[in-house]
Amino acid sequence: MANLATEFLGIKSPNPFWLASAPPTDKAYNVVRAFQAGWGGVVWKTLGEDPPIVNVNGPRYGAVHGPDRRLLGFNNIELITDRPLEVNLREIKEVKRAWPDRALVVSLMVPCEERNWADILARVEETGADGVELNFGCPHGMSERGMGSAVGQVPEYIEMVARWCKAHTRMPVIVKLTPNITDIRYPARAAAKGGADAVSLINTVSSLMGVDLDRMAPVPTIDGKASHGGYCGPAVKPIALNMVAEIARDPATNGMPLSAIGGITTWRDAAEFMALGAGTVQVCTAAMTYGFRIVQEMIAGLSQWMDEKGYTSVSDFVGLAVPNVTDWQYLNLNYVTKARIDQELCIKCGRCHVVCEDTSHQAITRTVAGVRKFEVIDSECVGCNLCVSVCPVENCITMEALPPGATDPRTGLPVEAAYANWTTHPNNPMARVAAE
Amino acid sequence: MLVERSSAGRGGPASGPVEDRRIEFGELHPPLSAHEAHVEADRCYFCYDAPCTVACPTSIDIPLFIRQIATGNPKGAARTIFAENILGGMCGRVCPVETLCEEACVRMEAEGKPVKIGMLQRHATDHLIFAGEQPFARAAPTGRRVAVVGAGPAGLACAHRLALRGHEVVMFDARPRPGGLNEYGIAAYKTVDDFAQREVDFILSVGGITLEPGMALGRDFTLAELGEDFDAVFLGMGLAGVNALAAPGEAAPGVTDAVEWIARLRQAEDASAVPIAPRVAVIGGGMTAIDAAVQAKLLGAEEVTILYRRGRADMKASLWEQELAQTRGVTILEWAQPVQIIAGQSGAVEAIVVERTRIAGGRLVGTGAVVTIPVDMVFKAIGQTFVPEPLGAAAGIRLEGGRIAVDAERRTSAPGIWAGGDCVAGGQDLTVAAVEDGKVAAESIHRSLTGGAAP
């Protein structure tokens, strides 16, 4: 049985599955239930200064559903904890004492003054918590007050506050990043420059969940109005994967510990983020959708997969996919694929044909010899994968690479065995200059 | 021996309260809830050149209407359906979808579980019919008048389309209520809540259609008279005759035509007052046989046996319908051909003698083995026939295989006279096919009256 024990910034946890700073980690009651269910660690919901903030008394959450009410995306306008600081600190101390083997990191958000950060760090340190996470991510409410994503969107502030925190505590410092920026590498570099031990990402994406067309107001509405919230859940996973990968492969931050967040729902989601360099993963929406028990599937699934792959510890595979994330310009232009339709599996819905015909390259037949039949026309197929993407039958359409030496019927050119990319392509003006 | 219906066939009191009847003739397949419809609609792949639409005799754009349900626009979905099939509500209930659209559904190929197109169609159409909203408006009046003979599915579809095109329609029907077989010939459990009349009201709400009930061609008026009073005539008169069994004893009390019995049941104020016997035999293999057998069982008959002279695969009733009957407790005896009906001392039917059959040399032959089955009531559901006499010889309408011959536009051999539905040759004897006939004929009539191409 694979060992899921994780050490992240020196913080040990029995597995890499942490609960993210969010409603599920707002109180000892919830956190204890999480630990009982098997979660490896938690990031306690963001503490702020007294007096506590207040939340709206109308809806805080909104959801995007699939047809069977499957929750695909989720958003919230809840602020940081609305409980007194003292109460949270006392509970953190009690929980950490009762659950010493679990990771307990405390999320923090105070105004951008060194004194404020120094004060709260000292108080958190007294609880025996394992580390702190600086909440520079929340895009709603607190950002209007110069905190949360308002800080995360200014790399200089990130660096400054990270530096203060490292100066005022012995605890590991994780900087939680907002995705609501143009290039995630800049805030990550700033965190590294400020001395942060790790970054965690992504926080939620600024979003409106929909518009009530009768009331002409976004939903969920509070007395006829709505405010943008933070989007999360399965829908944001691809965005988060990219941002994690960008930081993992950026030479300026390569090797910096990462804690990944963003739509992680299953063991497979977790393994994917870990393959892109995440040492731990943090979960919120999945727990808020199904309850804490989902961690059992995550633990069992990851163990099973690791056993099958021969990985004995999570560090065996963390980051293994990072070298395979590259720039477009380095992709092999001599890799030529054609779609292949398995006629045995084809149910003849015709979706591949119509999308190729309407929106792509007219490379799939509608009939063959007068009979409804969908076949790839190799001389038109550019290998785009659209047909694979829309086919309702798994593995019915696959992409097949032409072997070196074969002629691509579309171009009439032989498939080269050698790797060649845009940087050397004759159509690239920059390449031509280099050639001359 | 005819007996008062016993409650649910358990030998209870002679006749139960009316509430019981409602339960017994409740829907066998309740409609989809809004959520169920959304989930089911999501199963549709929105196929290109969709096989379901190709399989539909009225060519309803099925992927489009299902997508409209999925996007929360059931009335739009209904409009899409009604644009091709104004009786889409009834068709959603009675179409043998398992041999039409649902059989063609690509999910059959994928997993053997088609999208529930019929149920979704009903879901959509109910939204407009029960709201009493007519989705279409008539074109400007043309001043032309068309007579429609028969207010069944073919006639209704033809009348609605003609009215839409701006023509005035007078629709005659021999029966007191419009609807044809929808009103008189389909099992009650398929059309609860007086749905057939609701649908007729919905169709007539387009305007421009005058209904003349109780008016039979050949009895109350002639084709020649129609020719004088109208610019065109559409015949959708159905099948007025029934096949004879040609077995001794057929005239014995207790032997009834299934269609007649179903009509009586459908029109009864209180279905529980319609007598049913404990042991019933139904002869035939079509939908009517199934409808009669299942209703007999629901009314309290203890033993109901369908006798069919060929194998189950040959039955016109689909496998789905056969299984419906079987799950309701009906026995299907295949390869059994009635040869004699035996009357008891009272003169009423007491038993039916059947000979087992088989195929020999490509022909159905009796094996000589006979079985006597004690029964108290026999329903004949061995097919209906077209009765041509009301047409009159003068019109010169050509028949083919005993029914009216029509071309692709549903024109008869007589100028100015079109026909459709069960009364024409080569038909499938399906509601949906009758609707298509009516629609196609109406467009042809419109072209003929306006001298132009179809809009």
Contacts between the chains, C-beta under 8 A, distances in Angstrom:
chain1	res1	chain2	res2	distance
A	66	B	42	7.5
A	67	B	38	5.1
A	67	B	39	5.5
A	67	B	41	7.1
A	67	B	42	3.5
A	67	B	70	6.5
A	68	B	38	7.7
A	68	B	39	4.8
A	68	B	42	7.1
A	69	B	35	7.8
A	347	B	106	4.2
A	347	B	107	7.2
A	347	B	109	4.1
A	347	B	110	4.4
A	348	B	47	7.9
A	348	B	51	7.0
A	348	B	106	5.7
A	348	B	109	6.7
A	349	B	45	4.5
A	349	B	47	4.3
A	349	B	48	7.1
A	349	B	106	4.6
A	350	B	47	5.3
A	350	B	48	3.2
A	350	B	49	5.7
A	350	B	50	7.8
A	351	B	45	6.3
A	351	B	46	7.3
A	351	B	47	6.8
A	351	B	48	6.2
A	353	B	48	5.7
A	354	B	48	3.7
A	354	B	49	8.0
A	366	B	48	7.7
A	366	B	49	7.1
A	372	B	49	7.5
A	372	B	51	7.7
A	392	B	45	5.2
A	392	B	110	7.3
A	393	B	110	6.3
